[in-house]
Amino acid sequence: MFEFEDAILLVIAAHILTGMIYALRLLLGPSIVDSILAADCISIDAGMVLLLIALYYRNSMIALGALFLFLWAFALDVFASKYLVKGEVGI
């Protein structure tokens, strides 16, 4: 029978695989926009893997690390879009 823990491990493996594909896009992306999008997707995938690990081990403290990764992805989006629109990074 397929257990809940097995499903979590399968989804973790899928997120790790997509993270490797995004890493290739980050390194080989034809434009800066592709690289920014790949870095954002890697951050989101890493946060999802941490959340799934927190579910697997039934430990809510691990989910706190995922929160910081999601905030990092949001900050990356804000700064990258500001750089692409105005050509500067800052407050």
Order of alpha helices (4+ residues) and beta strands (2+ residues): alpha-alpha-alpha
